[in-house]
Amino acid sequence: MKLLITLVGLALVLEGLPYVAFPESMQRWLRQIAALPPHLVRRIGVVAMVVGLLLCALAQKTSIFD
């Protein structure tokens, strides 16, 4: 459980960095995303989830990250 909480915290830190470093650019980017059709946003989300899952599986199955 400690690892899960640590990973969620790290994800929040990484998600927040662009908003702190480039707030104006993030606002423009978010407006562009809001203009996309919902089905496209959903597809982008699914692709991001699959890539993340594959990276997690790769990290667990290989010793490249040791």
PDB file of N, CA, C and O in Angstrom:
ATOM      1  N   MET A   1       0.819  -1.190   0.000  1.00  0.00           N
ATOM      2  CA  MET A   1       0.000   0.000   0.000  1.00  0.00           C
ATOM      3  C   MET A   1       0.870   1.264   0.000  1.00  0.00           C
ATOM      4  O   MET A   1       0.522   2.278  -0.605  1.00  0.00           O
ATOM      5  N   LYS A   2       2.010   1.173   0.696  1.00  0.00           N
ATOM      6  CA  LYS A   2       2.935   2.312   0.731  1.00  0.00           C
ATOM      7  C   LYS A   2       3.443   2.649  -0.672  1.00  0.00           C
ATOM      8  O   LYS A   2       3.551   3.821  -1.031  1.00  0.00           O
ATOM      9  N   LEU A   3       3.752   1.621  -1.460  1.00  0.00           N
ATOM     10  CA  LEU A   3       4.224   1.837  -2.829  1.00  0.00           C
ATOM     11  C   LEU A   3       3.134   2.487  -3.684  1.00  0.00           C
ATOM     12  O   LEU A   3       3.423   3.393  -4.465  1.00  0.00           O
ATOM     13  N   LEU A   4       1.905   2.039  -3.546  1.00  0.00           N
ATOM     14  CA  LEU A   4       0.797   2.609  -4.315  1.00  0.00           C
ATOM     15  C   LEU A   4       0.620   4.092  -3.998  1.00  0.00           C
ATOM     16  O   LEU A   4       0.473   4.910  -4.906  1.00  0.00           O
ATOM     17  N   ILE A   5       0.635   4.435  -2.724  1.00  0.00           N
ATOM     18  CA  ILE A   5       0.482   5.841  -2.333  1.00  0.00           C
ATOM     19  C   ILE A   5       1.651   6.667  -2.851  1.00  0.00           C
ATOM     20  O   ILE A   5       1.460   7.799  -3.295  1.00  0.00           O
ATOM     21  N   THR A   6       2.856   6.115  -2.798  1.00  0.00           N
ATOM     22  CA  THR A   6       4.025   6.801  -3.326  1.00  0.00           C
ATOM     23  C   THR A   6       3.894   7.037  -4.833  1.00  0.00           C
ATOM     24  O   THR A   6       4.216   8.118  -5.327  1.00  0.00           O
ATOM     25  N   LEU A   7       3.422   6.027  -5.553  1.00  0.00           N
ATOM     26  CA  LEU A   7       3.262   6.161  -7.007  1.00  0.00           C
ATOM     27  C   LEU A   7       2.189   7.182  -7.366  1.00  0.00           C
ATOM     28  O   LEU A   7       2.360   7.952  -8.312  1.00  0.00           O
ATOM     29  N   VAL A   8       1.097   7.197  -6.629  1.00  0.00           N
ATOM     30  CA  VAL A   8       0.043   8.195  -6.874  1.00  0.00           C
ATOM     31  C   VAL A   8       0.593   9.593  -6.606  1.00  0.00           C
ATOM     32  O   VAL A   8       0.339  10.522  -7.372  1.00  0.00           O
ATOM     33  N   GLY A   9       1.347   9.739  -5.517  1.00  0.00           N
ATOM     34  CA  GLY A   9       1.961  11.035  -5.224  1.00  0.00           C
ATOM     35  C   GLY A   9       2.921  11.475  -6.311  1.00  0.00           C
ATOM     36  O   GLY A   9       2.922  12.641  -6.707  1.00  0.00           O
ATOM     37  N   LEU A  10       3.737  10.552  -6.797  1.00  0.00           N
ATOM     38  CA  LEU A  10       4.667  10.869  -7.875  1.00  0.00           C
ATOM     39  C   LEU A  10       3.924  11.252  -9.152  1.00  0.00           C
ATOM     40  O   LEU A  10       4.330  12.176  -9.857  1.00  0.00           O
ATOM     41  N   ALA A  11       2.849  10.548  -9.446  1.00  0.00           N
ATOM     42  CA  ALA A  11       2.049  10.886 -10.626  1.00  0.00           C
ATOM     43  C   ALA A  11       1.473  12.299 -10.503  1.00  0.00           C
ATOM     44  O   ALA A  11       1.454  13.044 -11.483  1.00  0.00           O
ATOM     45  N   LEU A  12       1.011  12.668  -9.324  1.00  0.00           N
ATOM     46  CA  LEU A  12       0.472  14.018  -9.128  1.00  0.00           C
ATOM     47  C   LEU A  12       1.560  15.078  -9.281  1.00  0.00           C
ATOM     48  O   LEU A  12       1.315  16.143  -9.848  1.00  0.00           O
ATOM     49  N   VAL A  13       2.755  14.789  -8.780  1.00  0.00           N
ATOM     50  CA  VAL A  13       3.867  15.733  -8.952  1.00  0.00           C
ATOM     51  C   VAL A  13       4.176  15.911 -10.435  1.00  0.00           C
ATOM     52  O   VAL A  13       4.317  17.035 -10.916  1.00  0.00           O
ATOM     53  N   LEU A  14       4.278  14.800 -11.155  1.00  0.00           N
ATOM     54  CA  LEU A  14       4.583  14.881 -12.587  1.00  0.00           C
ATOM     55  C   LEU A  14       3.468  15.552 -13.372  1.00  0.00           C
ATOM     56  O   LEU A  14       3.736  16.276 -14.331  1.00  0.00           O
ATOM     57  N   GLU A  15       2.220  15.322 -12.979  1.00  0.00           N
ATOM     58  CA  GLU A  15       1.094  15.978 -13.656  1.00  0.00           C
ATOM     59  C   GLU A  15       1.089  17.476 -13.388  1.00  0.00           C
ATOM     60  O   GLU A  15       0.681  18.256 -14.248  1.00  0.00           O
ATOM     61  N   GLY A  16       1.534  17.882 -12.214  1.00  0.00           N
ATOM     62  CA  GLY A  16       1.493  19.290 -11.856  1.00  0.00           C
ATOM     63  C   GLY A  16       2.633  20.124 -12.406  1.00  0.00           C
ATOM     64  O   GLY A  16       2.503  21.341 -12.534  1.00  0.00           O
ATOM     65  N   LEU A  17       3.742  19.490 -12.731  1.00  0.00           N
ATOM     66  CA  LEU A  17       4.911  20.233 -13.214  1.00  0.00           C
ATOM     67  C   LEU A  17       4.632  21.159 -14.405  1.00  0.00           C
ATOM     68  O   LEU A  17       5.029  22.323 -14.361  1.00  0.00           O
ATOM     69  N   PRO A  18       3.966  20.688 -15.467  1.00  0.00           N
ATOM     70  CA  PRO A  18       3.733  21.594 -16.601  1.00  0.00           C
ATOM     71  C   PRO A  18       2.876  22.806 -16.246  1.00  0.00           C
ATOM     72  O   PRO A  18       3.046  23.877 -16.828  1.00  0.00           O
ATOM     73  N   TYR A  19       1.946  22.642 -15.285  1.00  0.00           N
ATOM     74  CA  TYR A  19       1.093  23.760 -14.886  1.00  0.00           C
ATOM     75  C   TYR A  19       1.887  24.822 -14.141  1.00  0.00           C
ATOM     76  O   TYR A  19       1.579  26.010 -14.239  1.00  0.00           O
ATOM     77  N   VAL A  20       2.909  24.405 -13.397  1.00  0.00           N
ATOM     78  CA  VAL A  20       3.757  25.342 -12.672  1.00  0.00           C
ATOM     79  C   VAL A  20       4.762  25.988 -13.627  1.00  0.00           C
ATOM     80  O   VAL A  20       4.980  27.198 -13.568  1.00  0.00           O
ATOM     81  N   ALA A  21       5.365  25.204 -14.491  1.00  0.00           N
ATOM     82  CA  ALA A  21       6.425  25.695 -15.369  1.00  0.00           C
ATOM     83  C   ALA A  21       5.894  26.501 -16.553  1.00  0.00           C
ATOM     84  O   ALA A  21       6.513  27.487 -16.953  1.00  0.00           O
ATOM     85  N   PHE A  22       4.753  26.092 -17.119  1.00  0.00           N
ATOM     86  CA  PHE A  22       4.236  26.716 -18.339  1.00  0.00           C
ATOM     87  C   PHE A  22       2.721  26.932 -18.251  1.00  0.00           C
ATOM     88  O   PHE A  22       1.982  26.323 -19.023  1.00  0.00           O
ATOM     89  N   PRO A  23       2.239  27.778 -17.339  1.00  0.00           N
ATOM     90  CA  PRO A  23       0.790  27.903 -17.160  1.00  0.00           C
ATOM     91  C   PRO A  23       0.044  28.410 -18.397  1.00  0.00           C
ATOM     92  O   PRO A  23      -1.051  27.933 -18.696  1.00  0.00           O
ATOM     93  N   GLU A  24       0.622  29.363 -19.108  1.00  0.00           N
ATOM     94  CA  GLU A  24      -0.074  29.896 -20.288  1.00  0.00           C
ATOM     95  C   GLU A  24      -0.175  28.837 -21.390  1.00  0.00           C
ATOM     96  O   GLU A  24      -1.218  28.692 -22.028  1.00  0.00           O
ATOM     97  N   SER A  25       0.912  28.104 -21.606  1.00  0.00           N
ATOM     98  CA  SER A  25       0.894  27.051 -22.618  1.00  0.00           C
ATOM     99  C   SER A  25      -0.102  25.954 -22.251  1.00  0.00           C
ATOM    100  O   SER A  25      -0.796  25.425 -23.119  1.00  0.00           O
ATOM    101  N   MET A  26      -0.171  25.614 -20.968  1.00  0.00           N
ATOM    102  CA  MET A  26      -1.118  24.585 -20.535  1.00  0.00           C
ATOM    103  C   MET A  26      -2.552  25.035 -20.748  1.00  0.00           C
ATOM    104  O   MET A  26      -3.400  24.223 -21.116  1.00  0.00           O
ATOM    105  N   GLN A  27      -2.841  26.307 -20.527  1.00  0.00           N
ATOM    106  CA  GLN A  27      -4.193  26.811 -20.765  1.00  0.00           C
ATOM    107  C   GLN A  27      -4.562  26.698 -22.246  1.00  0.00           C
ATOM    108  O   GLN A  27      -5.671  26.288 -22.588  1.00  0.00           O
ATOM    109  N   ARG A  28      -3.619  27.068 -23.120  1.00  0.00           N
ATOM    110  CA  ARG A  28      -3.875  26.936 -24.559  1.00  0.00           C
ATOM    111  C   ARG A  28      -4.099  25.479 -24.935  1.00  0.00           C
ATOM    112  O   ARG A  28      -5.019  25.158 -25.689  1.00  0.00           O
ATOM    113  N   TRP A  29      -3.255  24.600 -24.408  1.00  0.00           N
ATOM    114  CA  TRP A  29      -3.334  23.172 -24.719  1.00  0.00           C
ATOM    115  C   TRP A  29      -4.659  22.597 -24.227  1.00  0.00           C
ATOM    116  O   TRP A  29      -5.286  21.801 -24.927  1.00  0.00           O
ATOM    117  N   LEU A  30      -5.086  22.991 -23.036  1.00  0.00           N
ATOM    118  CA  LEU A  30      -6.356  22.495 -22.497  1.00  0.00           C
ATOM    119  C   LEU A  30      -7.547  22.991 -23.315  1.00  0.00           C
ATOM    120  O   LEU A  30      -8.525  22.264 -23.490  1.00  0.00           O
ATOM    121  N   ARG A  31      -7.469  24.226 -23.817  1.00  0.00           N
ATOM    122  CA  ARG A  31      -8.542  24.720 -24.700  1.00  0.00           C
ATOM    123  C   ARG A  31      -8.605  23.894 -25.987  1.00  0.00           C
ATOM    124  O   ARG A  31      -9.690  23.594 -26.485  1.00  0.00           O
ATOM    125  N   GLN A  32      -7.441  23.531 -26.520  1.00  0.00           N
ATOM    126  CA  GLN A  32      -7.417  22.708 -27.728  1.00  0.00           C
ATOM    127  C   GLN A  32      -8.005  21.329 -27.459  1.00  0.00           C
ATOM    128  O   GLN A  32      -8.741  20.801 -28.293  1.00  0.00           O
ATOM    129  N   ILE A  33      -7.695  20.745 -26.320  1.00  0.00           N
ATOM    130  CA  ILE A  33      -8.248  19.437 -25.971  1.00  0.00           C
ATOM    131  C   ILE A  33      -9.755  19.531 -25.788  1.00  0.00           C
ATOM    132  O   ILE A  33     -10.491  18.640 -26.213  1.00  0.00           O
ATOM    133  N   ALA A  34     -10.221  20.618 -25.151  1.00  0.00           N
ATOM    134  CA  ALA A  34     -11.660  20.796 -24.930  1.00  0.00           C
ATOM    135  C   ALA A  34     -12.417  20.909 -26.252  1.00  0.00           C
ATOM    136  O   ALA A  34     -13.602  20.582 -26.319  1.00  0.00           O
ATOM    137  N   ALA A  35     -11.740  21.368 -27.299  1.00  0.00           N
ATOM    138  CA  ALA A  35     -12.387  21.517 -28.600  1.00  0.00           C
ATOM    139  C   ALA A  35     -12.473  20.196 -29.367  1.00  0.00           C
ATOM    140  O   ALA A  35     -13.208  20.109 -30.351  1.00  0.00           O
ATOM    141  N   LEU A  36     -11.741  19.173 -28.940  1.00  0.00           N
ATOM    142  CA  LEU A  36     -11.766  17.877 -29.629  1.00  0.00           C
ATOM    143  C   LEU A  36     -13.071  17.142 -29.334  1.00  0.00           C
ATOM    144  O   LEU A  36     -13.661  17.324 -28.269  1.00  0.00           O
ATOM    145  N   PRO A  37     -13.519  16.316 -30.271  1.00  0.00           N
ATOM    146  CA  PRO A  37     -14.704  15.505 -30.000  1.00  0.00           C
ATOM    147  C   PRO A  37     -14.429  14.494 -28.886  1.00  0.00           C
ATOM    148  O   PRO A  37     -13.313  13.986 -28.773  1.00  0.00           O
ATOM    149  N   PRO A  38     -15.443  14.197 -28.058  1.00  0.00           N
ATOM    150  CA  PRO A  38     -15.238  13.294 -26.917  1.00  0.00           C
ATOM    151  C   PRO A  38     -14.682  11.922 -27.292  1.00  0.00           C
ATOM    152  O   PRO A  38     -13.880  11.358 -26.548  1.00  0.00           O
ATOM    153  N   HIS A  39     -15.098  11.377 -28.438  1.00  0.00           N
ATOM    154  CA  HIS A  39     -14.601  10.051 -28.814  1.00  0.00           C
ATOM    155  C   HIS A  39     -13.095  10.067 -29.078  1.00  0.00           C
ATOM    156  O   HIS A  39     -12.413   9.077 -28.814  1.00  0.00           O
ATOM    157  N   LEU A  40     -12.577  11.169 -29.590  1.00  0.00           N
ATOM    158  CA  LEU A  40     -11.142  11.273 -29.837  1.00  0.00           C
ATOM    159  C   LEU A  40     -10.371  11.407 -28.515  1.00  0.00           C
ATOM    160  O   LEU A  40      -9.304  10.815 -28.352  1.00  0.00           O
ATOM    161  N   VAL A  41     -10.913  12.179 -27.586  1.00  0.00           N
ATOM    162  CA  VAL A  41     -10.286  12.315 -26.269  1.00  0.00           C
ATOM    163  C   VAL A  41     -10.262  10.954 -25.573  1.00  0.00           C
ATOM    164  O   VAL A  41      -9.279  10.603 -24.921  1.00  0.00           O
ATOM    165  N   ARG A  42     -11.343  10.192 -25.711  1.00  0.00           N
ATOM    166  CA  ARG A  42     -11.409   8.857 -25.116  1.00  0.00           C
ATOM    167  C   ARG A  42     -10.353   7.948 -25.732  1.00  0.00           C
ATOM    168  O   ARG A  42      -9.692   7.197 -25.016  1.00  0.00           O
ATOM    169  N   ARG A  43     -10.189   8.008 -27.046  1.00  0.00           N
ATOM    170  CA  ARG A  43      -9.176   7.181 -27.714  1.00  0.00           C
ATOM    171  C   ARG A  43      -7.771   7.540 -27.256  1.00  0.00           C
ATOM    172  O   ARG A  43      -6.941   6.661 -27.028  1.00  0.00           O
ATOM    173  N   ILE A  44      -7.509   8.829 -27.123  1.00  0.00           N
ATOM    174  CA  ILE A  44      -6.203   9.273 -26.642  1.00  0.00           C
ATOM    175  C   ILE A  44      -5.967   8.740 -25.230  1.00  0.00           C
ATOM    176  O   ILE A  44      -4.866   8.294 -24.909  1.00  0.00           O
ATOM    177  N   GLY A  45      -6.993   8.785 -24.392  1.00  0.00           N
ATOM    178  CA  GLY A  45      -6.875   8.268 -23.037  1.00  0.00           C
ATOM    179  C   GLY A  45      -6.604   6.775 -23.007  1.00  0.00           C
ATOM    180  O   GLY A  45      -5.793   6.304 -22.210  1.00  0.00           O
ATOM    181  N   VAL A  46      -7.281   6.026 -23.873  1.00  0.00           N
ATOM    182  CA  VAL A  46      -7.070   4.582 -23.931  1.00  0.00           C
ATOM    183  C   VAL A  46      -5.651   4.269 -24.387  1.00  0.00           C
ATOM    184  O   VAL A  46      -4.998   3.385 -23.834  1.00  0.00           O
ATOM    185  N   VAL A  47      -5.181   4.984 -25.383  1.00  0.00           N
ATOM    186  CA  VAL A  47      -3.810   4.764 -25.873  1.00  0.00           C
ATOM    187  C   VAL A  47      -2.806   5.071 -24.763  1.00  0.00           C
ATOM    188  O   VAL A  47      -1.854   4.315 -24.568  1.00  0.00           O
ATOM    189  N   ALA A  48      -3.006   6.167 -24.035  1.00  0.00           N
ATOM    190  CA  ALA A  48      -2.102   6.515 -22.944  1.00  0.00           C
ATOM    191  C   ALA A  48      -2.111   5.435 -21.866  1.00  0.00           C
ATOM    192  O   ALA A  48      -1.060   5.082 -21.331  1.00  0.00           O
ATOM    193  N   MET A  49      -3.287   4.915 -21.547  1.00  0.00           N
ATOM    194  CA  MET A  49      -3.383   3.859 -20.540  1.00  0.00           C
ATOM    195  C   MET A  49      -2.676   2.592 -20.992  1.00  0.00           C
ATOM    196  O   MET A  49      -1.976   1.961 -20.200  1.00  0.00           O
ATOM    197  N   VAL A  50      -2.846   2.211 -22.253  1.00  0.00           N
ATOM    198  CA  VAL A  50      -2.208   1.000 -22.769  1.00  0.00           C
ATOM    199  C   VAL A  50      -0.687   1.154 -22.774  1.00  0.00           C
ATOM    200  O   VAL A  50       0.034   0.234 -22.388  1.00  0.00           O
ATOM    201  N   VAL A  51      -0.203   2.311 -23.209  1.00  0.00           N
ATOM    202  CA  VAL A  51       1.241   2.542 -23.209  1.00  0.00           C
ATOM    203  C   VAL A  51       1.780   2.490 -21.779  1.00  0.00           C
ATOM    204  O   VAL A  51       2.827   1.889 -21.536  1.00  0.00           O
ATOM    205  N   GLY A  52       1.086   3.103 -20.844  1.00  0.00           N
ATOM    206  CA  GLY A  52       1.512   3.062 -19.449  1.00  0.00           C
ATOM    207  C   GLY A  52       1.522   1.651 -18.895  1.00  0.00           C
ATOM    208  O   GLY A  52       2.442   1.264 -18.175  1.00  0.00           O
ATOM    209  N   LEU A  53       0.495   0.883 -19.233  1.00  0.00           N
ATOM    210  CA  LEU A  53       0.428  -0.505 -18.773  1.00  0.00           C
ATOM    211  C   LEU A  53       1.562  -1.336 -19.361  1.00  0.00           C
ATOM    212  O   LEU A  53       2.161  -2.157 -18.666  1.00  0.00           O
ATOM    213  N   LEU A  54       1.854  -1.122 -20.640  1.00  0.00           N
ATOM    214  CA  LEU A  54       2.962  -1.837 -21.271  1.00  0.00           C
ATOM    215  C   LEU A  54       4.300  -1.470 -20.645  1.00  0.00           C
ATOM    216  O   LEU A  54       5.158  -2.333 -20.457  1.00  0.00           O
ATOM    217  N   LEU A  55       4.482  -0.188 -20.321  1.00  0.00           N
ATOM    218  CA  LEU A  55       5.721   0.227 -19.659  1.00  0.00           C
ATOM    219  C   LEU A  55       5.847  -0.415 -18.282  1.00  0.00           C
ATOM    220  O   LEU A  55       6.936  -0.838 -17.896  1.00  0.00           O
ATOM    221  N   CYS A  56       4.755  -0.491 -17.544  1.00  0.00           N
ATOM    222  CA  CYS A  56       4.783  -1.151 -16.231  1.00  0.00           C
ATOM    223  C   CYS A  56       5.120  -2.629 -16.384  1.00  0.00           C
ATOM    224  O   CYS A  56       5.936  -3.161 -15.631  1.00  0.00           O
ATOM    225  N   ALA A  57       4.502  -3.290 -17.347  1.00  0.00           N
ATOM    226  CA  ALA A  57       4.768  -4.712 -17.570  1.00  0.00           C
ATOM    227  C   ALA A  57       6.216  -4.929 -17.992  1.00  0.00           C
ATOM    228  O   ALA A  57       6.866  -5.866 -17.528  1.00  0.00           O
ATOM    229  N   LEU A  58       6.719  -4.071 -18.866  1.00  0.00           N
ATOM    230  CA  LEU A  58       8.106  -4.171 -19.304  1.00  0.00           C
ATOM    231  C   LEU A  58       9.065  -3.996 -18.130  1.00  0.00           C
ATOM    232  O   LEU A  58      10.047  -4.727 -18.001  1.00  0.00           O
ATOM    233  N   ALA A  59       8.770  -3.027 -17.286  1.00  0.00           N
ATOM    234  CA  ALA A  59       9.638  -2.780 -16.134  1.00  0.00           C
ATOM    235  C   ALA A  59       9.629  -3.962 -15.172  1.00  0.00           C
ATOM    236  O   ALA A  59      10.649  -4.249 -14.545  1.00  0.00           O
ATOM    237  N   GLN A  60       8.514  -4.644 -15.046  1.00  0.00           N
ATOM    238  CA  GLN A  60       8.419  -5.774 -14.131  1.00  0.00           C
ATOM    239  C   GLN A  60       9.075  -7.033 -14.689  1.00  0.00           C
ATOM    240  O   GLN A  60       9.606  -7.838 -13.925  1.00  0.00           O
ATOM    241  N   LYS A  61       9.048  -7.213 -15.996  1.00  0.00           N
ATOM    242  CA  LYS A  61       9.514  -8.449 -16.604  1.00  0.00           C
ATOM    243  C   LYS A  61      10.984  -8.436 -17.030  1.00  0.00           C
ATOM    244  O   LYS A  61      11.569  -9.491 -17.278  1.00  0.00           O
ATOM    245  N   THR A  62      11.573  -7.259 -17.114  1.00  0.00           N
ATOM    246  CA  THR A  62      12.957  -7.181 -17.558  1.00  0.00           C
ATOM    247  C   THR A  62      13.831  -6.635 -16.442  1.00  0.00           C
ATOM    248  O   THR A  62      13.348  -6.043 -15.477  1.00  0.00           O
ATOM    249  N   SER A  63      15.109  -6.847 -16.598  1.00  0.00           N
ATOM    250  CA  SER A  63      16.048  -6.310 -15.618  1.00  0.00           C
ATOM    251  C   SER A  63      16.718  -5.041 -16.141  1.00  0.00           C
ATOM    252  O   SER A  63      17.713  -4.584 -15.578  1.00  0.00           O
ATOM    253  N   ILE A  64      16.179  -4.478 -17.206  1.00  0.00           N
ATOM    254  CA  ILE A  64      16.782  -3.287 -17.803  1.00  0.00           C
ATOM    255  C   ILE A  64      16.698  -2.088 -16.845  1.00  0.00           C
ATOM    256  O   ILE A  64      17.527  -1.181 -16.918  1.00  0.00           O
ATOM    257  N   PHE A  65      15.709  -2.082 -15.956  1.00  0.00           N
ATOM    258  CA  PHE A  65      15.543  -0.960 -15.047  1.00  0.00           C
ATOM    259  C   PHE A  65      16.137  -1.218 -13.666  1.00  0.00           C
ATOM    260  O   PHE A  65      15.901  -0.433 -12.747  1.00  0.00           O
ATOM    261  N   ASP A  66      16.896  -2.287 -13.497  1.00  0.00           N
ATOM    262  CA  ASP A  66      17.500  -2.606 -12.189  1.00  0.00           C
ATOM    263  C   ASP A  66      18.699  -1.743 -11.913  1.00  0.00           C
ATOM    264  O   ASP A  66      19.326  -1.876 -10.862  1.00  0.00           O
TER     265      ASP A  66
END
